[in-house]
Amino acid sequence: MIAVATCECLIYDAQSLKGKRAVLKSIITRLKQRLNISVSETDFQDLWQRTEITIVTVASDRVIAEKELNKALAMIDSTPEIERTITNFEWF
């Protein structure tokens, strides 16, 4: 089972692309270190305060994959610098 979560997010305090990248790098690094997922910024690379993050995990069972994605989304939600707005799930 392959599970994909695509999240559009806002970074209100970013005043430049450099500030945005600092916040994203911190979040992406923490997600990769703590969870069994792949994560990347997939859209809005040229906008200061908007981003799209895609998270992918592979598991033998849908429940396990969904739990892993929910942990990643909870970690994003617990970060005060970023606000998750739209989230889409796909299953393969």
Contacts in CASP RR format, 6 or more apart in sequence:
PFRMAT RR
TARGET T0000
AUTHOR 0000-0000-0000
METHOD contacts of the structure
MODEL  1
MIAVATCECLIYDAQSLKGKRAVLKSIITRLKQRLNISVSETDFQDLWQR
TEITIVTVASDRVIAEKELNKALAMIDSTPEIERTITNFEWF
1 58 0 8 1.000
1 59 0 8 1.000
1 60 0 8 1.000
1 61 0 8 1.000
1 62 0 8 1.000
1 64 0 8 1.000
1 65 0 8 1.000
1 91 0 8 1.000
1 92 0 8 1.000
2 56 0 8 1.000
2 57 0 8 1.000
2 58 0 8 1.000
2 65 0 8 1.000
2 91 0 8 1.000
2 92 0 8 1.000
3 56 0 8 1.000
3 57 0 8 1.000
3 58 0 8 1.000
3 59 0 8 1.000
3 62 0 8 1.000
3 65 0 8 1.000
3 66 0 8 1.000
3 68 0 8 1.000
3 69 0 8 1.000
3 89 0 8 1.000
3 90 0 8 1.000
3 91 0 8 1.000
3 92 0 8 1.000
4 54 0 8 1.000
4 55 0 8 1.000
4 56 0 8 1.000
4 89 0 8 1.000
4 90 0 8 1.000
4 91 0 8 1.000
4 92 0 8 1.000
5 54 0 8 1.000
5 55 0 8 1.000
5 56 0 8 1.000
5 69 0 8 1.000
5 72 0 8 1.000
5 73 0 8 1.000
5 87 0 8 1.000
5 88 0 8 1.000
5 89 0 8 1.000
6 42 0 8 1.000
6 52 0 8 1.000
6 53 0 8 1.000
6 54 0 8 1.000
6 55 0 8 1.000
6 87 0 8 1.000
6 88 0 8 1.000
6 90 0 8 1.000
7 52 0 8 1.000
7 53 0 8 1.000
7 54 0 8 1.000
7 55 0 8 1.000
7 73 0 8 1.000
7 76 0 8 1.000
7 84 0 8 1.000
7 85 0 8 1.000
7 86 0 8 1.000
7 87 0 8 1.000
8 43 0 8 1.000
8 44 0 8 1.000
8 50 0 8 1.000
8 51 0 8 1.000
8 52 0 8 1.000
8 84 0 8 1.000
8 85 0 8 1.000
8 86 0 8 1.000
8 87 0 8 1.000
9 50 0 8 1.000
9 51 0 8 1.000
9 52 0 8 1.000
9 53 0 8 1.000
9 76 0 8 1.000
9 82 0 8 1.000
9 83 0 8 1.000
9 84 0 8 1.000
9 85 0 8 1.000
10 49 0 8 1.000
10 50 0 8 1.000
10 51 0 8 1.000
10 82 0 8 1.000
10 83 0 8 1.000
10 85 0 8 1.000
11 19 0 8 1.000
11 20 0 8 1.000
11 23 0 8 1.000
11 24 0 8 1.000
11 48 0 8 1.000
11 49 0 8 1.000
11 50 0 8 1.000
11 51 0 8 1.000
11 81 0 8 1.000
11 82 0 8 1.000
11 83 0 8 1.000
12 49 0 8 1.000
12 83 0 8 1.000
13 23 0 8 1.000
13 81 0 8 1.000
14 20 0 8 1.000
14 23 0 8 1.000
14 48 0 8 1.000
14 49 0 8 1.000
15 48 0 8 1.000
16 48 0 8 1.000
17 46 0 8 1.000
17 48 0 8 1.000
19 48 0 8 1.000
20 47 0 8 1.000
20 48 0 8 1.000
20 49 0 8 1.000
20 51 0 8 1.000
23 79 0 8 1.000
23 81 0 8 1.000
23 82 0 8 1.000
24 41 0 8 1.000
24 51 0 8 1.000
24 53 0 8 1.000
26 79 0 8 1.000
27 53 0 8 1.000
27 75 0 8 1.000
27 76 0 8 1.000
27 79 0 8 1.000
27 82 0 8 1.000
28 39 0 8 1.000
28 40 0 8 1.000
28 41 0 8 1.000
28 53 0 8 1.000
30 75 0 8 1.000
31 37 0 8 1.000
31 39 0 8 1.000
31 55 0 8 1.000
31 72 0 8 1.000
31 75 0 8 1.000
31 76 0 8 1.000
32 38 0 8 1.000
32 39 0 8 1.000
34 75 0 8 1.000
35 57 0 8 1.000
35 68 0 8 1.000
35 71 0 8 1.000
35 72 0 8 1.000
35 75 0 8 1.000
36 57 0 8 1.000
36 68 0 8 1.000
37 55 0 8 1.000
37 56 0 8 1.000
37 57 0 8 1.000
37 68 0 8 1.000
37 69 0 8 1.000
37 72 0 8 1.000
38 55 0 8 1.000
38 56 0 8 1.000
38 57 0 8 1.000
39 53 0 8 1.000
39 54 0 8 1.000
39 55 0 8 1.000
39 56 0 8 1.000
39 72 0 8 1.000
40 53 0 8 1.000
40 54 0 8 1.000
41 51 0 8 1.000
41 52 0 8 1.000
41 53 0 8 1.000
42 52 0 8 1.000
42 53 0 8 1.000
42 54 0 8 1.000
43 51 0 8 1.000
43 52 0 8 1.000
44 50 0 8 1.000
44 51 0 8 1.000
44 52 0 8 1.000
45 51 0 8 1.000
51 82 0 8 1.000
53 76 0 8 1.000
55 69 0 8 1.000
55 72 0 8 1.000
55 73 0 8 1.000
57 65 0 8 1.000
57 68 0 8 1.000
57 69 0 8 1.000
57 72 0 8 1.000
58 65 0 8 1.000
59 65 0 8 1.000
59 68 0 8 1.000
62 91 0 8 1.000
65 91 0 8 1.000
69 89 0 8 1.000
73 84 0 8 1.000
73 87 0 8 1.000
76 82 0 8 1.000
76 84 0 8 1.000
77 84 0 8 1.000
END
